[in-house]
Amino acid sequence: MTNRYAIILAAGQGTRMKSKLYKVLHPVMGRPMVQHVMDQLEALDLEKVVTVVGCGAEKVKEQLGERSLYALQEQQLGTGHAVQQTEALLANKKGTTLVVCGDTPLLTKETLAKLFDQHQKTNAKVTVLTTIMDDPSGYGRVIRNKSGDVEKIIEQKDATPDQRLITEINTGTYCFDNQFLFDALTLVTNNNAQGEYYLPDVIEIAKMKDEKVTAYQTSDSNETIGINDRVALAEAEKIMKQRINKQHMRNGVTIVDPDQTYITPSVEIAADVVIEPGTIIRGVTKIGSQTIIGPNSEIEDCQIGEETKITHSVVHQSKIGSHVNIGPFAHIRPNSEINNEVKVGNFVEVKKSSIDIGSKVSHLSYIGDAEIQKGVNVGCGTITVNYDGENKYKTTIKDGAFIGCNSNLIAPLTIGRGAFVAAGSTINKDVPDEALSIARAKQMNKADYAKKFNKLSK
């Protein structure tokens, strides 16, 4: 197999996006579209990937990092001109170079591999990725000769009425013999209405030199969508969402309503997990078998164990064990660790805290900067008072402690093993093991005093 290279065209501003964010950095399913392209290329065993940057160059470099080499196109003078900017990195190489646009996030490694293979098998100088479009309006039509090779690509504005009936279109993705590519680019001119140097002109040069130009036709036209505006961005999001959800379902995940479920590409879900409608799962998340997520839950950058249930809740950047019950309407904030067999109930917020095996925080509580050990019961309305206006402080509740309802635990504080805190207490001193702590104002009942205020008693 000959050496293989790739060029990503990512220099354009994307004015039709009407955005301060550069076009190739707009996200599709939570990931910038140029990163989707890079992810697919990295699976192809390439010698080098060169990304042509221009508008927003530093931001694109920041996104892709060391995964790519870079060439700068200071002025956007067309796709042919963009490829020429890689000359110092690629022109002297022997092999095959793939040219792909950074705004085509739906292309798959399987299709690109087949394009490479078609190019090598046919010994072509140029191989065009094509597809069939029900409505090819606006696309360049692929004209083939009797042997099936590409005769030319003709833009719609230049096509005859018969040629406009052709439904096979040029997707803008190509494989080239690398040395032929850079030789041909020296012959490309900007003698056109836009005054730009167009990469497809290389095909015409190849035909003039009697070189072989062929095509690989993908059966999935959705893969080839280029994102030029927000409408196309939304369409790409929808297609990729469907693709991801179908793959999870084929792997044994139940997604009750795929149209109402959003799962980004880096999520790992085991078989027999159930995802209920309205659920969003993002980032580097891993979910264990037989867990139920949703409805209407948001999970991001989490590890979640087996047979856990998360209902109507938000969980971010945290580790959740097995046999855990979270929600409804709980919020697990970053850097929390919820261990096995824990219950975090309705309207409970947990922030940067650990809750160990078998403990329960069932209702209407705030647990912040806390360590709750095994078998603890935290009563309704309990607050760990962790912030004095300048610093955060830790609350530790040891194994088997019982915290009564409506307790304020003012950190720094330790509640001892097996200790009890009476309901309605405000605790600001450590509680020894197995002690009962009561911190309430003394109750006084004044007979008939309420009559002064109660109109109903008059």
C-alpha positions, 0 to 999 in steps of 0.5 A: 500500500502506498503512503497516504496523506490528508489535507483538511480545508479549514480556512474559511470564515463561514459568513453564512453562519452569521457568527463570531465563531469560525465555521469549522468550530461550530459543534455537531453533537457537542463536538466541533465539526473539524474535530469530527473530520479529524476523528475519522481521519485518525482511523485511516493509518495516515502518514500525515494530516495537514490542516489549512487554516486561515480565519480563526487559525489559532482557535482551530489549532487550539482545538486540534492540537498536535493531531495535525500539522498546519499550513496558513492560507492568509488570503482565501483565494479558493480551494486550489490555492488552499491546497497549494499552501501545503506544498512545503509539507507535502509536495515532495511526497510519493503516495495518495493525498485525500483532500476533505473539507473541515465542514463535512462532519458526517463523513465516516472512516469507512467511506473514506477508506473505500475512496482510498481503495478505489483510487489505488485499485484503479491506478487513477490520478484523481478519484472523486467522492460522489453521491446521488441526490434526489435534488441535485440543485446547486451541485456540480454534476459528474459526467462519466464516459462509456467506461464509467470513468469521470469525463468531467464535472460541470457546475450547474450554471454551465450545465445543459438541460440534459446534464442538469437531469444527472443526479450524481454530484461532486461532494468536494472530497477527492483522492489525488496522486500526490505528485500529480496534484502539486504539478497540476496546481501550478497550471490552475488559473483564476480566470473565473467570475470569482477570481479564485483558484479552484481545486476541481480544475485539477480534474480538467487538467488530468483529462487534458493529459489523458490521465485516469479520473475515476469516482467512488459513489457513496450510497449515503448522501447524508455523509457528504453534507457540507455545513454552510449555515445554521439550517445545514448545521441543524440537519447535520445534528439530527442525522448524527444523533440518529446515527449515534442512537442507532448504534447504541440500540444495535449494541443492546441499549434501549432508547425509548424515544430516539428522537427525544434522546441526545447522546454525544459520540464519546459516550459508552453505554453497556447493554441493557441500559434504558434511556428514557425520553428527554435525556441528554448524555454528553462528554466522556461518560460511561454507563454500566449495565441495567441502569435506567437514565431519565426521563428528562435527565442530563448527564455529563462527563460521568462514570455510572455503575450498574443497576442505578436509576437517575430520574429527572436529574442533572449529574455533572463530572461525577462518579456514581456507583451501582444500585444507586437511586438519584432523583427526581429533581436532584443535582449532582455537581462536579467532583462528587462521588456517590458510592454503591447503594446510596439514595440521593432523593428529590430536590437534593443538591450535592457539590464536591462531596462523597457519599459512601455505601448505603447512606441516604440523603432523601429530601430537600437538602444541600450537601457541599464540601462534605464527606458522608461515610457509610450508613448515614441517614441525612434528614429532610432539609439538612444544610451543610453550611460550607461557605463563610463568604471567603472560604469553603470548609468541610463537613465530615459525617462518620459511619452510621450517624443520623442527622435530623430534619432541618439541621444546619451543620456549620463547617468545619465540623465532624459528626461522630460515628453513630451520633444523633443530631436532633431535628431543627438543630444548628451544630457548630461544634464537633459531635462525639461518637454515639452522642446526641447533639441538640442545639435549639432555642428553648421553646416557650408557650404563652397561653392565650397570647395569639388572641391579640393577633388572631381575628378569627378568635374575636 
